[in-house]
């Protein structure tokens, strides 16, 4: 889809952020990626950067990924969000689904991330400006 896209990654693991950034750049090298190391930083980055797509970790200090997603949803009902986690309990997957966010299991692979990004890219193209 379009080349102008801002992606926000929120994960307390530097390695996970690097892996996600790599997967995003493989999908589209022109996309701009912002990283945050926790939910509080993620909220600030959301306000400052106005991302088009967001990927959040589940387990983080302070605000969990689901709590962060809930706060982001309160500000933007349609932004594509993925919950990225190794915790694949059905209850967490169900909570994510109920909130309208995608679930991306860890370990992260370029293919899994690309599937979400393709969906998110199409969704953002359909969003009202």
Backbone as ProteinMPNN parsed JSONL, in Angstrom:
{"seq_chain_A": "XXXXXXXXXXXXXXXXXXXXXXXXXXXXXXXXXXXXXXXXXXXXXXXXXXXXXXXXXXXXXXXXXXXXXXXXXXXXXXXXXXXXXXXXXXXXXXXXXXXXXXXXXXXXXXXXXXXXXXXXXXXXXXXXX", "coords_chain_A": {"N_chain_A": [[0.837, -1.173, 0.0], [0.475, 2.273, 0.745], [3.49, 4.275, 1.022], [4.129, 6.099, 2.99], [4.193, 5.764, 6.227], [3.867, 5.49, 9.714], [5.139, 3.627, 12.326], [4.73, 2.371, 15.572], [6.56, 0.779, 18.04], [6.227, -0.857, 21.066], [7.898, -2.18, 23.61], [9.504, -3.77, 26.303], [11.771, -5.222, 25.934], [14.809, -4.849, 24.431], [15.921, -6.434, 22.43], [13.628, -7.619, 21.291], [12.418, -5.33, 20.234], [14.308, -4.635, 18.3], [14.142, -6.873, 16.612], [11.473, -6.67, 15.739], [11.606, -4.181, 14.459], [13.354, -4.835, 12.384], [11.796, -6.734, 10.982], [9.716, -5.081, 10.146], [11.094, -3.294, 8.485], [11.87, -5.04, 6.494], [9.409, -5.635, 5.424], [8.562, -3.074, 4.544], [10.816, -0.827, 3.705], [10.699, 1.925, 3.707], [9.074, 2.816, 5.7], [8.613, 4.63, 8.74], [9.873, 4.027, 11.905], [9.199, 4.149, 15.335], [10.398, 3.632, 18.603], [9.511, 2.482, 21.879], [10.213, 1.834, 25.302], [8.497, 1.086, 27.307], [5.093, 1.158, 28.608], [4.384, 3.779, 29.467], [6.23, 5.4, 28.076], [5.368, 4.662, 25.582], [2.794, 5.806, 25.432], [3.488, 8.529, 25.39], [4.998, 8.613, 23.02], [2.979, 7.928, 21.237], [1.339, 10.192, 21.356], [3.146, 12.156, 20.45], [4.194, 11.243, 17.978], [2.059, 10.329, 16.427], [1.343, 7.654, 15.29], [0.601, 5.278, 12.612], [0.288, 2.595, 12.833], [0.512, 0.208, 15.466], [2.54, -1.826, 17.566], [2.53, -3.76, 20.421], [4.037, -5.068, 23.371], [3.044, -7.639, 25.693], [3.808, -8.254, 28.435], [5.09, -5.889, 30.418], [6.878, -3.538, 32.465], [5.011, -1.583, 34.786], [2.594, -0.355, 32.931], [0.661, -2.788, 31.383], [0.635, -4.477, 28.171], [-2.024, -4.879, 27.288], [-3.394, -3.025, 28.866], [-2.212, -0.689, 27.935], [-3.004, -0.802, 25.243], [-5.736, -0.489, 25.619], [-5.839, 2.157, 26.568], [-4.857, 3.457, 24.302], [-6.815, 2.788, 22.45], [-8.933, 4.204, 23.488], [-8.304, 6.722, 22.639], [-8.093, 6.476, 19.893], [-10.139, 4.778, 17.954], [-9.833, 3.149, 15.702], [-7.202, 2.592, 14.951], [-4.764, 0.292, 13.794], [-3.65, -2.233, 15.937], [-1.335, -4.486, 17.355], [-0.93, -7.083, 19.662], [1.921, -8.329, 20.936], [3.306, -11.223, 22.071], [4.776, -13.849, 24.08], [3.164, -15.153, 25.733], [0.695, -17.177, 25.297], [-1.837, -17.729, 26.23], [-5.264, -18.579, 26.068], [-7.084, -16.835, 27.245], [-5.836, -14.336, 27.194], [-5.582, -13.975, 24.448], [-8.289, -13.883, 23.809], [-9.064, -11.555, 25.193], [-7.605, -9.651, 23.755], [-8.786, -9.946, 21.229], [-11.42, -9.164, 21.839], [-10.993, -6.486, 22.262], [-10.455, -5.666, 19.779], [-7.91, -5.934, 18.754], [-5.014, -7.264, 17.133], [-3.36, -10.458, 17.537], [-0.103, -11.402, 17.989], [2.032, -13.954, 18.187], [5.01, -14.681, 20.052], [8.005, -16.564, 19.548], [8.973, -13.836, 17.466], [8.517, -13.765, 13.985], [9.545, -12.851, 10.679], [7.601, -13.398, 8.804], [5.171, -13.691, 10.242], [4.905, -11.128, 11.336], [4.765, -9.682, 8.958], [2.296, -10.564, 7.973], [0.488, -9.363, 9.8], [1.186, -6.653, 9.315], [0.449, -6.338, 6.649], [-2.335, -6.639, 6.799], [-2.832, -4.459, 8.555], [-1.886, -2.321, 7.035], [-3.683, -2.285, 4.908], [-5.992, -1.753, 6.37], [-5.468, 0.802, 7.432], [-5.445, 2.285, 5.118], [-8.091, 2.426, 4.565], [-9.133, 3.944, 6.575], [-10.84, 6.822, 7.854], [-9.652, 10.116, 7.209]], "CA_chain_A": [[0.0, 0.0, 0.0], [1.211, 3.525, 0.749], [4.826, 4.219, 1.598], [4.235, 6.962, 4.15], [3.566, 5.091, 7.356], [4.603, 5.545, 10.974], [4.865, 2.459, 13.158], [5.215, 2.478, 16.949], [6.835, -0.479, 18.731], [6.352, -0.666, 22.514], [8.343, -3.453, 24.184], [10.593, -3.533, 27.245], [12.942, -5.978, 25.481], [15.504, -4.197, 23.317], [16.055, -7.434, 21.365], [12.328, -7.741, 20.62], [12.228, -4.111, 19.43], [15.201, -4.748, 17.141], [13.581, -7.891, 15.722], [10.274, -6.099, 15.126], [12.024, -3.134, 13.518], [13.904, -5.524, 11.208], [10.671, -7.314, 10.238], [8.993, -3.978, 9.521], [11.897, -2.761, 7.373], [11.802, -6.034, 5.416], [8.088, -5.454, 4.815], [8.608, -1.816, 3.814], [11.985, -0.104, 4.206], [10.436, 3.36, 3.753], [8.26, 3.156, 6.859], [9.324, 5.23, 9.868], [9.587, 3.27, 13.121], [9.538, 4.742, 16.626], [10.413, 2.614, 19.644], [9.332, 2.868, 23.274], [10.623, 0.72, 26.146], [7.447, 0.732, 28.269], [3.804, 1.737, 28.292], [4.385, 5.236, 29.665], [6.929, 5.956, 26.909], [4.499, 4.395, 24.441], [1.743, 6.834, 25.414], [4.119, 9.78, 24.965], [5.328, 8.462, 21.597], [1.71, 7.954, 20.508], [0.927, 11.598, 21.278], [4.11, 12.95, 19.685], [4.46, 10.725, 16.629], [0.811, 10.015, 15.715], [1.617, 6.501, 14.42], [-0.475, 4.673, 11.834], [0.224, 1.193, 13.248], [1.191, 0.037, 16.76], [2.793, -3.174, 18.063], [2.834, -3.656, 21.843], [4.33, -6.281, 24.144], [2.069, -7.851, 26.758], [4.455, -8.121, 29.747], [5.986, -4.748, 30.548], [6.747, -2.921, 33.786], [4.051, -0.483, 34.833], [1.372, -0.585, 32.158], [0.746, -3.976, 30.525], [0.274, -4.238, 26.781], [-3.475, -4.748, 27.152], [-3.774, -1.737, 29.462], [-1.77, 0.336, 26.991], [-3.896, -0.874, 24.081], [-7.019, 0.085, 26.031], [-5.656, 3.609, 26.603], [-4.714, 3.914, 22.926], [-8.139, 2.622, 21.836], [-9.786, 5.297, 23.963], [-7.941, 7.909, 21.869], [-8.256, 6.195, 18.464], [-10.891, 3.512, 17.895], [-9.593, 2.358, 14.495], [-5.793, 2.361, 14.639], [-4.373, -1.119, 13.899], [-2.764, -2.548, 17.06], [-1.049, -5.905, 17.565], [-0.353, -7.481, 20.944], [2.997, -9.278, 20.642], [3.668, -11.852, 23.338], [5.015, -15.285, 24.145], [2.095, -15.67, 26.578], [-0.341, -17.49, 24.31], [-3.046, -18.194, 26.905], [-6.476, -18.226, 25.318], [-7.754, -15.679, 27.857], [-5.177, -13.122, 26.696], [-5.981, -13.862, 23.046], [-9.697, -13.464, 23.801], [-9.107, -10.152, 25.601], [-7.118, -8.871, 22.611], [-9.821, -9.997, 20.19], [-12.552, -8.363, 22.301], [-10.602, -5.081, 22.129], [-10.233, -5.38, 18.369], [-6.486, -5.88, 18.416], [-4.459, -8.516, 16.616], [-2.482, -11.192, 18.443], [1.09, -11.902, 17.315], [2.802, -14.758, 19.133], [6.471, -14.7, 20.02], [9.016, -15.692, 18.959], [8.603, -13.049, 16.288], [9.103, -14.11, 12.692], [9.268, -11.84, 9.66], [6.358, -13.77, 8.123], [4.036, -13.378, 11.115], [4.798, -9.672, 11.395], [4.317, -9.232, 7.634], [0.848, -10.818, 7.882], [-0.189, -8.28, 10.516], [1.433, -5.38, 8.646], [-0.363, -6.301, 5.432], [-3.69, -6.348, 7.276], [-2.849, -3.108, 9.119], [-1.681, -1.377, 5.944], [-4.974, -2.198, 4.208], [-6.939, -1.101, 7.29], [-5.179, 2.239, 7.55], [-5.82, 2.912, 3.848], [-9.547, 2.574, 4.59], [-9.514, 4.798, 7.7], [-11.114, 8.228, 7.519], [-8.536, 11.014, 7.547]], "C_chain_A": [[0.891, 1.248, 0.0], [2.56, 3.398, 1.429], [4.963, 5.073, 2.842], [3.462, 6.351, 5.31], [4.476, 5.196, 8.565], [4.164, 4.364, 11.829], [5.488, 2.691, 14.539], [5.367, 1.076, 17.524], [6.996, -0.158, 20.211], [6.669, -2.027, 23.133], [9.506, -3.162, 25.118], [11.861, -4.3, 26.875], [13.565, -5.288, 24.273], [15.634, -5.165, 22.143], [14.743, -7.577, 20.586], [12.068, -6.515, 19.747], [13.079, -4.158, 18.17], [14.627, -5.737, 16.129], [12.327, -7.367, 15.01], [10.644, -5.028, 14.106], [12.571, -3.767, 12.247], [12.771, -6.092, 10.347], [9.878, -6.23, 9.509], [9.779, -3.446, 8.327], [11.975, -3.749, 6.215], [10.474, -5.877, 4.676], [8.063, -4.175, 3.974], [9.708, -0.94, 4.414], [11.747, 1.399, 4.337], [9.627, 3.78, 4.972], [9.14, 3.677, 7.989], [8.889, 4.501, 11.143], [10.076, 4.034, 14.341], [9.462, 3.629, 17.662], [10.198, 3.239, 21.017], [9.592, 1.633, 24.138], [9.601, 0.324, 27.203], [6.162, 1.464, 27.891], [3.753, 3.248, 28.43], [5.078, 5.933, 28.493], [6.073, 5.787, 25.658], [3.393, 5.429, 24.31], [2.29, 8.175, 24.932], [4.418, 9.73, 23.463], [4.067, 8.508, 20.734], [1.256, 9.399, 20.294], [1.831, 12.4, 20.34], [4.205, 12.527, 18.219], [3.212, 10.483, 15.788], [1.001, 8.838, 14.75], [0.362, 6.005, 13.699], [-0.745, 3.236, 12.271], [1.009, 1.057, 14.55], [1.347, -1.452, 17.071], [3.216, -3.051, 19.519], [3.101, -5.036, 22.448], [3.261, -6.417, 25.221], [2.687, -7.571, 28.126], [5.449, -6.973, 29.732], [5.831, -4.189, 31.956], [5.769, -1.756, 33.726], [2.764, -0.857, 34.122], [1.551, -1.815, 31.271], [0.344, -3.603, 29.105], [-1.219, -4.079, 26.573], [-3.974, -3.437, 27.747], [-3.394, -0.59, 28.531], [-2.704, 0.371, 25.78], [-5.256, -0.251, 24.403], [-6.947, 1.615, 26.054], [-5.552, 4.18, 25.179], [-6.052, 3.844, 22.195], [-9.085, 3.743, 22.255], [-9.523, 6.575, 23.16], [-8.166, 7.726, 20.365], [-8.876, 4.805, 18.319], [-10.48, 2.601, 16.739], [-8.133, 2.051, 14.185], [-5.454, 0.866, 14.779], [-3.335, -1.32, 15.015], [-2.575, -4.055, 17.106], [-0.444, -6.083, 18.946], [0.657, -8.581, 20.647], [3.465, -9.907, 21.948], [3.939, -13.339, 23.183], [3.95, -15.959, 25.015], [0.879, -15.922, 25.687], [-1.608, -18.059, 24.956], [-4.277, -17.715, 26.141], [-7.177, -17.011, 25.924], [-7.152, -14.365, 27.36], [-5.561, -12.902, 25.235], [-7.427, -13.372, 22.939], [-9.851, -11.996, 24.196], [-8.681, -9.254, 24.441], [-8.196, -8.805, 21.531], [-11.011, -9.113, 20.573], [-12.271, -6.866, 22.163], [-10.376, -4.689, 20.673], [-8.771, -5.226, 18.008], [-6.0, -7.259, 18.004], [-3.559, -9.151, 17.666], [-1.333, -11.757, 17.618], [1.922, -12.648, 18.343], [4.297, -14.605, 18.942], [6.913, -16.154, 20.124], [8.533, -15.062, 17.662], [9.279, -13.644, 15.052], [8.72, -13.024, 11.696], [7.923, -12.114, 8.995], [5.132, -13.402, 8.953], [3.823, -11.863, 11.194], [4.273, -9.13, 10.067], [2.815, -9.452, 7.455], [0.067, -9.705, 8.584], [-0.033, -6.955, 9.783], [0.608, -5.251, 7.364], [-1.817, -5.965, 5.779], [-3.797, -4.893, 7.741], [-2.718, -2.051, 8.026], [-2.975, -1.189, 5.153], [-5.996, -1.463, 5.073], [-6.712, 0.392, 7.353], [-5.536, 2.976, 6.266], [-7.318, 3.202, 3.801], [-10.029, 3.508, 5.691], [-9.844, 6.198, 7.236], [-9.971, 9.116, 7.977], [-8.975, 12.127, 8.455]], "O_chain_A": [[1.929, 1.278, -0.661], [2.763, 2.542, 2.29], [5.828, 4.805, 3.676], [2.234, 6.417, 5.361], [5.69, 5.016, 8.467], [2.971, 4.134, 12.029], [6.625, 3.148, 14.651], [4.428, 0.281, 17.501], [7.795, 0.703, 20.581], [5.816, -2.914, 23.176], [10.401, -2.391, 24.77], [12.921, -4.048, 27.448], [12.933, -5.158, 23.224], [15.476, -4.766, 20.989], [14.755, -7.648, 19.357], [11.551, -6.646, 18.638], [12.625, -3.765, 17.095], [14.626, -5.47, 14.927], [12.148, -7.599, 13.814], [10.067, -4.971, 13.02], [12.287, -3.292, 11.147], [12.788, -5.948, 9.124], [9.421, -6.439, 8.385], [9.201, -3.177, 7.274], [12.13, -3.335, 5.066], [10.424, -5.975, 3.45], [7.602, -4.186, 2.833], [9.546, -0.383, 5.5], [12.518, 2.083, 5.011], [9.504, 4.973, 5.251], [10.27, 3.223, 8.17], [7.697, 4.375, 11.423], [11.213, 4.506, 14.382], [8.57, 2.782, 17.608], [10.633, 4.358, 21.289], [9.236, 0.518, 23.757], [9.799, -0.657, 27.919], [6.146, 2.283, 26.973], [3.146, 3.928, 27.602], [4.579, 6.934, 27.977], [6.054, 6.654, 24.784], [3.086, 5.88, 23.206], [1.637, 8.875, 24.158], [4.132, 10.677, 22.73], [4.083, 9.058, 19.633], [0.844, 9.779, 19.198], [1.358, 13.211, 19.544], [4.288, 13.373, 17.328], [3.297, 10.435, 14.561], [0.841, 8.994, 13.54], [-0.767, 6.272, 14.112], [-1.85, 2.72, 12.106], [2.042, 1.702, 14.728], [0.422, -2.24, 16.87], [4.156, -2.319, 19.829], [2.473, -6.028, 22.08], [2.644, -5.428, 25.617], [2.168, -6.758, 28.89], [6.512, -7.064, 29.119], [4.779, -4.345, 32.575], [5.71, -1.032, 32.732], [1.941, -1.596, 34.662], [2.498, -1.876, 30.488], [-0.221, -2.535, 28.872], [-1.65, -3.245, 25.777], [-4.876, -2.808, 27.195], [-4.156, 0.361, 28.359], [-3.137, 1.439, 25.348], [-5.852, 0.427, 23.567], [-7.877, 2.29, 25.614], [-6.091, 5.248, 24.89], [-6.385, 4.734, 21.413], [-9.932, 4.178, 21.474], [-10.413, 7.414, 23.017], [-8.4, 8.697, 19.647], [-8.214, 3.79, 18.536], [-10.747, 1.4, 16.783], [-7.854, 1.314, 13.239], [-5.819, 0.244, 15.777], [-2.29, -0.671, 15.035], [-3.526, -4.815, 16.922], [0.442, -5.33, 19.351], [0.288, -9.649, 20.158], [3.963, -9.21, 22.832], [3.41, -13.999, 22.288], [3.844, -17.185, 25.035], [0.13, -15.0, 25.366], [-2.363, -18.786, 24.31], [-4.318, -16.593, 25.637], [-7.801, -16.236, 25.199], [-7.874, -13.395, 27.133], [-5.835, -11.773, 24.828], [-7.749, -12.548, 22.083], [-10.662, -11.275, 23.616], [-9.309, -8.23, 24.174], [-8.479, -7.737, 20.989], [-11.55, -8.396, 19.729], [-13.191, -6.071, 21.972], [-10.136, -3.521, 20.368], [-8.42, -4.491, 17.085], [-6.508, -8.282, 18.465], [-3.061, -8.477, 18.567], [-1.555, -12.502, 16.663], [2.46, -12.041, 19.268], [4.787, -14.423, 17.827], [6.209, -16.932, 20.768], [7.796, -15.665, 16.881], [10.463, -13.982, 15.078], [7.696, -12.359, 11.852], [7.189, -11.183, 8.66], [4.163, -12.861, 8.422], [2.691, -11.384, 11.126], [3.437, -8.227, 10.048], [2.136, -8.621, 6.853], [-0.896, -9.17, 8.034], [-1.002, -6.21, 9.638], [0.125, -4.166, 7.04], [-2.442, -5.12, 5.138], [-4.731, -4.183, 7.37], [-3.367, -1.007, 8.086], [-3.321, -0.07, 4.775], [-6.772, -0.65, 4.571], [-7.668, 1.167, 7.33], [-5.891, 4.154, 6.305], [-7.762, 4.105, 3.092], [-11.215, 3.836, 5.741], [-9.201, 6.716, 6.323], [-9.386, 8.879, 9.034], [-8.162, 12.97, 8.836]]}, "name": "protein", "num_of_chains": 1, "seq": "XXXXXXXXXXXXXXXXXXXXXXXXXXXXXXXXXXXXXXXXXXXXXXXXXXXXXXXXXXXXXXXXXXXXXXXXXXXXXXXXXXXXXXXXXXXXXXXXXXXXXXXXXXXXXXXXXXXXXXXXXXXXXXXXX"}
